[in-house]
Amino acid sequence: MVYDCQVVADRTKLLATVIATPEILKSKILLDQPPKIVSVVTSESNNAPPANVEFASYGTNRVVLTVDAPRAGFLVMSNLNANSWKAKMDGSPVPVLNANYDYRAVSLPTGQHQVEFYYQPASFTVGTVLNLFGLLILLGLWLFMRFIPVRTSAGSVRGD
């Protein structure tokens, strides 16, 4: 968990900051847009115990973590972020932040939470819908050919 952030809207400047001052990443994350939930860093919160983060499961397309956060902050995954990564906190969707140029993070409030990162590319959803549509067309054609009598040129009904 990280408890402070700095917003650098220009991605070129953000990358330059990561390269020029990597030590900054020990105390804060760099974001390319402001988070919806902003953690407040105070001298009191700096003395709070560290967060406890445990992996409940870790797969190529899904990661589930249990987090006990003594204060609000950012959970950062040091895996590459892609637009197709989504997240849920306690079962509800939360925005995935682009942290430190190319990692993914979520903003967490104080308390115990289950965080799930899952990979859900739009191409998979579109492909699934198109496949189901194709199967419905095939089923309709099969039903049409199976149960609708078709007359041949000789006048007889096919299927008799």
GROMACS elastic network, one bead per residue, 0.5 to 0.9 nm:
[ bonds ]
;  ai    aj funct       b0    kb
    1    50     6  0.78071   500
    1    51     6  0.63544   500
    1    52     6  0.85589   500
    1    53     6  0.80435   500
    1    69     6  0.80756   500
    1    73     6  0.63494   500
    1    74     6  0.54644   500
    1    76     6  0.64657   500
    2     5     6  0.80054   500
    2    26     6  0.82345   500
    2    27     6  0.67069   500
    2    28     6  0.59535   500
    2    29     6  0.68987   500
    2    73     6  0.56507   500
    2    74     6  0.51032   500
    2    75     6  0.65131   500
    2    76     6  0.73202   500
    3    27     6  0.74893   500
    3    28     6  0.65164   500
    3    29     6  0.82450   500
    3    39     6  0.63898   500
    3    40     6  0.75901   500
    3    41     6  0.65062   500
    3    45     6  0.87963   500
    3    46     6  0.85344   500
    3    71     6  0.80638   500
    3    72     6  0.68925   500
    3    74     6  0.60807   500
    3    75     6  0.89006   500
    4    27     6  0.68191   500
    4    29     6  0.65019   500
    4    30     6  0.89153   500
    4    38     6  0.86510   500
    4    39     6  0.66919   500
    4    40     6  0.74167   500
    4    41     6  0.63832   500
    4    73     6  0.69867   500
    4    74     6  0.78222   500
    5    27     6  0.84695   500
    5    30     6  0.57242   500
    5    31     6  0.69202   500
    5    34     6  0.89046   500
    5    38     6  0.85118   500
    5    39     6  0.82143   500
    5    73     6  0.89425   500
    5    74     6  0.84556   500
    6    28     6  0.70128   500
    6    29     6  0.63386   500
    6    31     6  0.61731   500
    6    32     6  0.86254   500
    6    34     6  0.84415   500
    7    14     6  0.84982   500
    7    29     6  0.85056   500
    7    30     6  0.57903   500
    7    32     6  0.56255   500
    7    33     6  0.59125   500
    7    34     6  0.60812   500
    7    35     6  0.88302   500
    8    11     6  0.70324   500
    8    13     6  0.69321   500
    8    14     6  0.55160   500
    8    17     6  0.89032   500
    8    30     6  0.66943   500
    8    31     6  0.60561   500
    8    32     6  0.51534   500
    8    33     6  0.71151   500
    8    34     6  0.88897   500
    9    12     6  0.88548   500
    9    13     6  0.79890   500
    9    14     6  0.73495   500
    9    31     6  0.74568   500
    9    33     6  0.58300   500
    9    34     6  0.86129   500
   10    13     6  0.53699   500
   10    14     6  0.61733   500
   10    15     6  0.88080   500
   10    32     6  0.68897   500
   11    15     6  0.61180   500
   11    16     6  0.84868   500
   11    32     6  0.65156   500
   11   101     6  0.70616   500
   12    15     6  0.52737   500
   12    16     6  0.62359   500
   12    17     6  0.86685   500
   13    17     6  0.60794   500
   13    18     6  0.86348   500
   14    17     6  0.51192   500
   14    18     6  0.63264   500
   14    19     6  0.87508   500
   14    30     6  0.71422   500
   14    31     6  0.79320   500
   14    32     6  0.72940   500
   14   100     6  0.75501   500
   14   101     6  0.63647   500
   15    18     6  0.50760   500
   15    19     6  0.62172   500
   15    20     6  0.85197   500
   15   100     6  0.77486   500
   15   101     6  0.58988   500
   16    19     6  0.51700   500
   16    20     6  0.59029   500
   16    21     6  0.83153   500
   17    20     6  0.51472   500
   17    21     6  0.57039   500
   17    22     6  0.75753   500
   17    24     6  0.87131   500
   17    30     6  0.86915   500
   18    21     6  0.55926   500
   18    22     6  0.52476   500
   18    23     6  0.85568   500
   18    24     6  0.78306   500
   18    25     6  0.76349   500
   18    30     6  0.80597   500
   18   100     6  0.67435   500
   18   101     6  0.75370   500
   19    22     6  0.59017   500
   20    23     6  0.89248   500
   21    24     6  0.58097   500
   21    25     6  0.79953   500
   22    25     6  0.56851   500
   22    26     6  0.78675   500
   23    26     6  0.56628   500
   23    27     6  0.79102   500
   24    27     6  0.58737   500
   24    28     6  0.62985   500
   24    29     6  0.78809   500
   24    30     6  0.88330   500
   25    28     6  0.52366   500
   25    29     6  0.57425   500
   25    30     6  0.76216   500
   25   100     6  0.76250   500
   26    29     6  0.81198   500
   29    74     6  0.81368   500
   29    76     6  0.83480   500
   29    99     6  0.61239   500
   29   100     6  0.58690   500
   30    98     6  0.83920   500
   30    99     6  0.55522   500
   30   101     6  0.71456   500
   31    34     6  0.68406   500
   31    35     6  0.80170   500
   31    97     6  0.71938   500
   31    98     6  0.60166   500
   31   100     6  0.62915   500
   31   101     6  0.71952   500
   32    97     6  0.82827   500
   32    98     6  0.65549   500
   32    99     6  0.73043   500
   32   100     6  0.84000   500
   32   101     6  0.74569   500
   33    97     6  0.80443   500
   33    98     6  0.80683   500
   34    37     6  0.86244   500
   34    38     6  0.80753   500
   34    97     6  0.89706   500
   35    38     6  0.60230   500
   35    95     6  0.86229   500
   35    97     6  0.73321   500
   35   106     6  0.87089   500
   35   107     6  0.71953   500
   36    95     6  0.84149   500
   36   107     6  0.79109   500
   37    72     6  0.87567   500
   37    73     6  0.88046   500
   37   107     6  0.61927   500
   37   108     6  0.76541   500
   37   109     6  0.78840   500
   38    72     6  0.80756   500
   38    73     6  0.77487   500
   38   107     6  0.75467   500
   39    71     6  0.81814   500
   39    72     6  0.52803   500
   39    73     6  0.52822   500
   39    74     6  0.79142   500
   39   107     6  0.79547   500
   39   108     6  0.83354   500
   39   109     6  0.78509   500
   40    45     6  0.81693   500
   40    71     6  0.88474   500
   40    72     6  0.73691   500
   40    73     6  0.80951   500
   41    44     6  0.81223   500
   41    45     6  0.60596   500
   41    46     6  0.69207   500
   41    72     6  0.88078   500
   41    73     6  0.88342   500
   42    45     6  0.51512   500
   42    46     6  0.62860   500
   42    47     6  0.89206   500
   43    46     6  0.51433   500
   43    47     6  0.67501   500
   44    47     6  0.54339   500
   44    48     6  0.68197   500
   45    48     6  0.50937   500
   45    49     6  0.85903   500
   45    70     6  0.85660   500
   45    71     6  0.68159   500
   46    49     6  0.82450   500
   47    50     6  0.88067   500
   48    51     6  0.89206   500
   48    70     6  0.66619   500
   48    71     6  0.74561   500
   49    69     6  0.88214   500
   49    70     6  0.66225   500
   49    71     6  0.87860   500
   50    69     6  0.74781   500
   50    70     6  0.70185   500
   50    71     6  0.87074   500
   51    67     6  0.69888   500
   51    68     6  0.56330   500
   51    70     6  0.60385   500
   51    71     6  0.79378   500
   52    66     6  0.80675   500
   52    67     6  0.57113   500
   52    68     6  0.51015   500
   52    69     6  0.66265   500
   52    70     6  0.86634   500
   53    65     6  0.66839   500
   53    66     6  0.58026   500
   53    68     6  0.65486   500
   53    69     6  0.82353   500
   53    75     6  0.88846   500
   54    57     6  0.89871   500
   54    64     6  0.86776   500
   54    65     6  0.55100   500
   54    66     6  0.53082   500
   54    67     6  0.65667   500
   54    68     6  0.89950   500
   55    58     6  0.66682   500
   55    63     6  0.75542   500
   55    64     6  0.60710   500
   55    66     6  0.64291   500
   55    67     6  0.88865   500
   56    63     6  0.77746   500
   56    64     6  0.52897   500
   56    65     6  0.51650   500
   56    66     6  0.64572   500
   56   114     6  0.88694   500
   57    62     6  0.77879   500
   57    63     6  0.56930   500
   57    64     6  0.51253   500
   57    65     6  0.70005   500
   58    61     6  0.83923   500
   58    62     6  0.63254   500
   58    64     6  0.64396   500
   58    65     6  0.84295   500
   59    62     6  0.51076   500
   59    63     6  0.58414   500
   59    64     6  0.87878   500
   60    63     6  0.77198   500
   60   118     6  0.88498   500
   60   119     6  0.83975   500
   61    85     6  0.86534   500
   61   117     6  0.80579   500
   61   118     6  0.55465   500
   61   120     6  0.80225   500
   62   116     6  0.70807   500
   62   117     6  0.56254   500
   62   119     6  0.63738   500
   63   115     6  0.81459   500
   63   116     6  0.56576   500
   63   117     6  0.51210   500
   63   118     6  0.64148   500
   64   114     6  0.70376   500
   64   115     6  0.57072   500
   64   117     6  0.64116   500
   64   118     6  0.84965   500
   65   113     6  0.82773   500
   65   114     6  0.57528   500
   65   115     6  0.51805   500
   65   116     6  0.63745   500
   65   117     6  0.85590   500
   66   112     6  0.73916   500
   66   113     6  0.58553   500
   66   115     6  0.62834   500
   66   116     6  0.88070   500
   67    75     6  0.87471   500
   67   111     6  0.78776   500
   67   112     6  0.55799   500
   67   113     6  0.51665   500
   67   114     6  0.61882   500
   67   115     6  0.73615   500
   68    71     6  0.89658   500
   68   110     6  0.78077   500
   68   111     6  0.56058   500
   68   113     6  0.64328   500
   68   114     6  0.88893   500
   69    72     6  0.66870   500
   69    73     6  0.78114   500
   69   108     6  0.78308   500
   69   109     6  0.74023   500
   69   110     6  0.51619   500
   69   111     6  0.50507   500
   69   112     6  0.62000   500
   69   113     6  0.79869   500
   70   109     6  0.88274   500
   70   110     6  0.55206   500
   70   111     6  0.61426   500
   70   112     6  0.85314   500
   71   108     6  0.85354   500
   71   109     6  0.66912   500
   71   111     6  0.72374   500
   72   107     6  0.76210   500
   72   108     6  0.55792   500
   72   111     6  0.81089   500
   73   106     6  0.85317   500
   73   107     6  0.58695   500
   73   108     6  0.54369   500
   73   109     6  0.65733   500
   73   110     6  0.77768   500
   74   105     6  0.63631   500
   74   106     6  0.55784   500
   74   108     6  0.57666   500
   74   109     6  0.86499   500
   75   104     6  0.85422   500
   75   105     6  0.53565   500
   75   106     6  0.53970   500
   75   107     6  0.64121   500
   75   108     6  0.69100   500
   76    79     6  0.87622   500
   76    97     6  0.89420   500
   76    99     6  0.73324   500
   76   103     6  0.72261   500
   76   104     6  0.59840   500
   76   106     6  0.67456   500
   76   107     6  0.88351   500
   77    80     6  0.81568   500
   77    81     6  0.87208   500
   77    99     6  0.88057   500
   77   103     6  0.62651   500
   77   104     6  0.54508   500
   77   105     6  0.58933   500
   77   106     6  0.88205   500
   78    81     6  0.86589   500
   78    99     6  0.89979   500
   78   102     6  0.85574   500
   78   103     6  0.54242   500
   78   104     6  0.69341   500
   78   105     6  0.85588   500
   79   102     6  0.80301   500
   79   103     6  0.55327   500
   79   104     6  0.67729   500
   80   102     6  0.55983   500
   80   104     6  0.67047   500
   81    84     6  0.82535   500
   81    85     6  0.68019   500
   81    96     6  0.86248   500
   81    97     6  0.86366   500
   81    98     6  0.67391   500
   81    99     6  0.84490   500
   81   101     6  0.89862   500
   81   102     6  0.55324   500
   81   105     6  0.86817   500
   82    85     6  0.57345   500
   82    98     6  0.87382   500
   82   102     6  0.81791   500
   82   103     6  0.85938   500
   82   104     6  0.81750   500
   82   119     6  0.86302   500
   83    86     6  0.79485   500
   83    96     6  0.87246   500
   83   119     6  0.89535   500
   83   120     6  0.89986   500
   83   121     6  0.79283   500
   84   118     6  0.83616   500
   84   119     6  0.56334   500
   84   120     6  0.52463   500
   84   122     6  0.70827   500
   85    96     6  0.72919   500
   85   104     6  0.83443   500
   85   117     6  0.66833   500
   85   118     6  0.56843   500
   85   120     6  0.61317   500
   85   121     6  0.75704   500
   86    93     6  0.76803   500
   86    94     6  0.77359   500
   86    95     6  0.72120   500
   86    96     6  0.62051   500
   86   116     6  0.82421   500
   86   117     6  0.57393   500
   86   118     6  0.54034   500
   86   119     6  0.61858   500
   86   120     6  0.68429   500
   87    91     6  0.89985   500
   87    92     6  0.82855   500
   87    93     6  0.58201   500
   87    94     6  0.55776   500
   87    95     6  0.65796   500
   87    96     6  0.61477   500
   87   106     6  0.77180   500
   87   115     6  0.70479   500
   87   116     6  0.54392   500
   87   118     6  0.62126   500
   87   119     6  0.87151   500
   88    91     6  0.53400   500
   88    94     6  0.53439   500
   88    95     6  0.82255   500
   88   114     6  0.80370   500
   88   115     6  0.56969   500
   88   116     6  0.51208   500
   88   117     6  0.66482   500
   88   118     6  0.84401   500
   89    92     6  0.53326   500
   89    93     6  0.63694   500
   89    94     6  0.63510   500
   89   106     6  0.87312   500
   89   108     6  0.81537   500
   89   113     6  0.65175   500
   89   114     6  0.57178   500
   89   116     6  0.64888   500
   89   117     6  0.89815   500
   90    93     6  0.84919   500
   90   113     6  0.58014   500
   90   114     6  0.50498   500
   90   115     6  0.63596   500
   90   116     6  0.81971   500
   91   114     6  0.77502   500
   91   115     6  0.79738   500
   91   116     6  0.80448   500
   94   106     6  0.72482   500
   94   107     6  0.82547   500
   95   105     6  0.86593   500
   95   106     6  0.66396   500
   95   107     6  0.81848   500
   96   104     6  0.62177   500
   96   105     6  0.57520   500
   96   106     6  0.54058   500
   96   107     6  0.83318   500
   96   117     6  0.86409   500
   97   103     6  0.81527   500
   97   104     6  0.56285   500
   97   106     6  0.58097   500
   97   107     6  0.79453   500
   98   101     6  0.63782   500
   98   102     6  0.60069   500
   98   103     6  0.58185   500
   98   104     6  0.51481   500
   98   105     6  0.65030   500
   98   106     6  0.88962   500
   99   102     6  0.60171   500
   99   104     6  0.55091   500
   99   105     6  0.59848   500
   99   106     6  0.89969   500
  100   103     6  0.59340   500
  100   104     6  0.83066   500
  101   104     6  0.89805   500
  106   115     6  0.86839   500
  108   111     6  0.84701   500
  108   113     6  0.82323   500
  109   112     6  0.88363   500
  109   113     6  0.87792   500
  110   113     6  0.87592   500
  120   123     6  0.85360   500
  120   124     6  0.72049   500
  120   125     6  0.79184   500
  121   124     6  0.55542   500
  121   125     6  0.70507   500
  122   125     6  0.52078   500
  122   126     6  0.61930   500
  122   127     6  0.84847   500
  123   126     6  0.51065   500
  123   127     6  0.59123   500
  123   128     6  0.84716   500
  124   127     6  0.50634   500
  124   128     6  0.60806   500
  124   129     6  0.86615   500
  125   128     6  0.51446   500
  125   129     6  0.62831   500
  125   130     6  0.86705   500
  126   129     6  0.52234   500
  126   130     6  0.61753   500
  126   131     6  0.85812   500
  127   130     6  0.51492   500
  127   131     6  0.60513   500
  127   132     6  0.86020   500
  128   131     6  0.51395   500
  128   132     6  0.62260   500
  128   133     6  0.85961   500
  129   132     6  0.51987   500
  129   133     6  0.61412   500
  129   134     6  0.86308   500
  130   133     6  0.50005   500
  130   134     6  0.61138   500
  130   135     6  0.86250   500
  131   134     6  0.50469   500
  131   135     6  0.62131   500
  131   136     6  0.86773   500
  132   135     6  0.50552   500
  132   136     6  0.62391   500
  132   137     6  0.87154   500
  133   136     6  0.51348   500
  133   137     6  0.63698   500
  133   138     6  0.87888   500
  134   137     6  0.51178   500
  134   138     6  0.62748   500
  134   139     6  0.86211   500
  135   138     6  0.50529   500
  135   139     6  0.60593   500
  135   140     6  0.84975   500
  136   139     6  0.50308   500
  136   140     6  0.60621   500
  136   141     6  0.86093   500
  137   140     6  0.50415   500
  137   141     6  0.61983   500
  137   142     6  0.85701   500
  138   141     6  0.51061   500
  138   142     6  0.60743   500
  138   143     6  0.85760   500
  139   142     6  0.50653   500
  139   143     6  0.61303   500
  139   144     6  0.84962   500
  140   143     6  0.51464   500
  140   144     6  0.60573   500
  140   145     6  0.86272   500
  141   145     6  0.61026   500
  141   146     6  0.84144   500
  142   145     6  0.51836   500
  142   146     6  0.59429   500
  142   147     6  0.85481   500
  143   146     6  0.50177   500
  143   147     6  0.59266   500
  143   148     6  0.77987   500
  144   147     6  0.56797   500
  144   148     6  0.54303   500
  144   149     6  0.86815   500
  145   148     6  0.59062   500
  145   149     6  0.76807   500
  145   150     6  0.81159   500
  146   149     6  0.79534   500
  146   159     6  0.84531   500
  149   157     6  0.62428   500
  149   158     6  0.63210   500
  149   159     6  0.69328   500
  149   160     6  0.88351   500
  150   156     6  0.85687   500
  150   157     6  0.57215   500
  150   158     6  0.55436   500
  150   159     6  0.79521   500
  151   154     6  0.78926   500
  151   155     6  0.58681   500
  151   156     6  0.56906   500
  151   158     6  0.60142   500
  152   155     6  0.54464   500
  152   156     6  0.56868   500
  152   157     6  0.61827   500
  152   158     6  0.65758   500
  153   156     6  0.75554   500
  154   157     6  0.87922   500
  156   160     6  0.82515   500
  157   160     6  0.61876   500
